[in-house]
Amino acid sequence: MTTATAPAPAAAPLEAARADLQVRLAARAAGAGLPAPAVSRIGDVNVLGETPGQAVPPDTASVHLTAQAVLLGPWGGAPEAGAACGVCLAMRRQRLRTRTEREALETGIETIAAGPWPALPDHVVDAVWWLHRLIVSGGARHTPDGADAALPRVTELDLETLRVRTFPLVPEPMCPHCRPFTEEAAHRAEAEAAVAPLVSRPKPRQDAQRLRGPADYALPVKGLANPVCGVLGGGTWTDVTSPTTAPVAGSVFMRGYAGLTDVTWSGQANSFSRSRELAWLEGLERYAGTHRRHRAPVVTASFEELGDRALDPRMCGLYGPRTYAEDPMVAPFDPARPMPWVNGWSLRDERPVLVPARLVYYSAGTHDDNFVFECSNGCAIGGTLEEAVLFGLLELVERDAFLLGWYGDLPLPEIDLDSVRTPRVRAMVARAALQGYDVHVFDNRVDLPLPVVTGLAVRRDDEPGTLAFAAGASFDPETAVESAISEILTYIPHLPRQVAERPAELAAMAEDFDLVKRLPDHAALFGLPVMRRHAHNYLHPQRTAALDELFAGWEEQQPRTGDLLDDLLFLRDLLVGAGCDVIAVDQTTPEQRRMGLRTVATLAPGLLPIDFGWLRQRALHMPRLRTAPHRAGLVPAPLAEEDLRRVPHPFP
């Protein structure tokens, strides 16, 4: 349960100011013959922690004092949006604080008060009083558009400028006051989180896999991003200088295995409006995938105790012995060690299966399940469970194929871009050319017939930013090409600068791959001209052919119905035929359910998982890397160790 911790010594000035504000507001209330509002303080105790204790908790107050502002509310809102309280506000606000503030609050760093603060002259107290009066009298008016209109509101009075702003507050699903942990709440959450039997989903077009467009969801965008209580961050920004896409992005700190991580979410389409719509969806997907945000119970047990009720984590890959010996962040998997498991559903066996929580929520974990680091691979958002599962599996197939091609050093045929009909692809290729890059795309299918395309942008000169890779997967080959190129365009404007900022560090990585430790290292490393020598088969393909020639026969293989479920079951059967189970875990948060969205984590144990950091490459130790190319008829025998390209992958 999330509760507040006791205040640190530095809380004394804020508590003194809170008590002073309480007394002065009470005096004004007595003079008007009205009840006095309760005042809490927010920002000097950890409301995301585990230890109880705070005088005048925010759930009993309607006025909340922080070091920078006074917050009033929550007030207003429609019943269908759900109740919200001061604890919801405090939890949302803490996640938006700076790294320094959060580290001080959440890790117990000793702080020293710089002096009495905040200052509350009479005119500030008057402003707080009259704002309070306006709200409780029903005279406050704040009517945001769309889905935001139903949400409770929070009004902010800036203590320095007296600026007044009002923002929607999305209720916090883990609030211990609004939504305390009870057995009834746990059972309800467990029922919601269970993957229900898959059902038919009529498609808008036979060739469509998305049932609705990004603009069709009623999202509370002001509640999702605002500087006081935004779910996903303090706001969004646009990069009007980008020469290749129209980026819209936001970010928020999330606490994970290695402390606070700046999690960025973005949309990278050809218009700012489209990019913004995509950015909201990506932000919500990451919000659901980083941590559990519902009350469904977790099973704590060892794999030996669970037996065939659980997924064997070893099927999803483990690191090599050297990694476990040298990396203090991980420990070998022990089937006798209890660890947390969450409920999933096997689409192959049509039965429940327990899945290690570590493989589902990629920023959460315990010391007991630190056998691997996971990322967002296979997590997807959609308007229905079927849609989300389908796109999660597409991502798994895409990354698996990329790793097979890279580590297997396979001769991938190049696709003649002149044979791709969509004008959007030609426009994107032209934009890359204006930046000095030539774009190439490759048919990256190995043993699965689903279209997977790898894209590569090659800088024409010998300056930093040499190679930029990306990939795409889709039931439509042209869509896969477009997806891969679109991803490339998001990276090439920044890659030269990223390389120029750390030339010595990257040069050392090129000589010693053990120095490749983080996600950004992989793409940046291939910005060095010297790394061309490791991408010979991409720079000098053995064959180039038209798109229709390479994907001839695919049209007859794939289902051509108007039902999305048929597409999902077809993909499931492809993976089962490759020897994999197909598992879905519902990550959907209560907020997302109200928005008409579903988020899932999909797993296909046996496929190659994408990892970052050279010593954390599970793919290099998995049988599929050696057998799949032979199964596909691309090589005469299973790959031997000397056949592998033992170079960090360049996936961004």
Secondary structure, 3 states (H helix, E strand, C coil): CCECCCCCHHHHHHHHHHHHHHHHHHHHHHHHCCCCCCEEECCCCCCCECCCCCCCCHHHCCEEECCCEEEEEEECCCHHHCCCCHHHHHHHHHHCCCHHHHHHHHHCCCCCCCCCCCCCCHHHHHHHHHHHHHHHCCCCCCCCCHHHHHCCEEEEEECCCCCEEEEECCCCCCCCCCCCCCHHHHHHHHHHHCCCCCCCCECCCCCCCCCCCHHHCCCCHHHHECCCCCCCECCCEECCCCCCCEEEEEEEEEEECCEEEEEEEEEEECCHHHHHHHHHHHHHHHHHHHCCCCCCCCEEECHHHHHHHECCHHHHCCCCHHHHHHCCCCCCCCCCCCEEEEEEEECCCCEEEEEEHHHCCCCCCCHHHCCCCCCCCCEEEECCHHHHHHHHHHHHHHHHHHHHHHHCCCCCCEECHHHCCCHHHHHHHHHHHHCCEEEEEEECCCCCCCCEEEEEEEECCCCCCCEEEEEEECCCHHHHHHHHHHHHHHHCCCHHHHHHCCHHHHHHHHHCHHHCCCHHHHHHHCCCHHHHHHHHHHHCCCCEECHHHHCCCHHHHCCCCCEHHHHHHHHHHHHHHCCCCCEEEECCCHHHHHHCCEEEEEECCCCCCCCCCHHHCHHHHCHHHHHHHHHCCCCCCCCCHHHCCCCCCCCC
